[in-house]
């Protein structure tokens, strides 16, 4: 896959970072696995590690340009961040030893189950407040206890955590626009330690030969993806599109389905 194609796909990762809080992980994992298919069974671990690096840069940049009043909605979640990071360290380390087939099918299964949960359970596409009841209360912070499990699963799958934090934030009372914006700093807490573990890892000798990897990271693919993503993040944060909340939630759900399908078709 050439640099032009990867950069064009980077445009999409920038859009998903701003519009859905994905940080690029859900797009980057299948794309990098495809781009590095010649690595064989090592392609998915490389895709997961490279995705984490892309997410760090995208999420850090998106967080830096997010209006401060939006970020203040995370007040009361201070203990959540170190637990996300601790879980991410464990998940990234475990991913080094997991069979590639297990990681791929876990990615597909988790994404598909999440999509079904969002579709069927109240609180994401439709309000959980019964008809005639009082409006929902002020948005609540995420429970601290979810930090370690979210971090571990997200780092193991290379998805950054937004697939768990965006639905949780929405069910805590936030509109999609706020939930997706807050997903970026939470993604950063997951992706930073995951990248540190991935960069310290040594790929199998057969995969390292002539592959140009740094640890398990493909710097060529990561650079091309970021080249496309960062300008899009800057533009969309400055002039965010006005999307009706329910339509925004439906688009998030549709993207989850597309990503699960793409990953299903990736690999042997």
Secondary structure, DSSP 8 states (H G I E B T S, - for coil): --HHHHHHHHHHHHHHHHHH--TTHHHHHHHHHHHTGGGGGGHHHHHHHHHHHHHHHHHHHHHHTS-HHHHGGGTT-HHHHHHHHHHHHHHHHHHTTS-HHHHHHHHHHHHHHHHHHHHHSTTSSS-SS-TTS----S-----TTHHHHHHHHHHHHTSTTHHHHHHHHHHTT--HHHHHHHHHHHHHHHHHHHHHHHHH----HHHHTTT-EETTEEHHHHHHHHHHHHHHHHHHHHS-----HHHHHHHHHHHHHHHHHHHHTS--
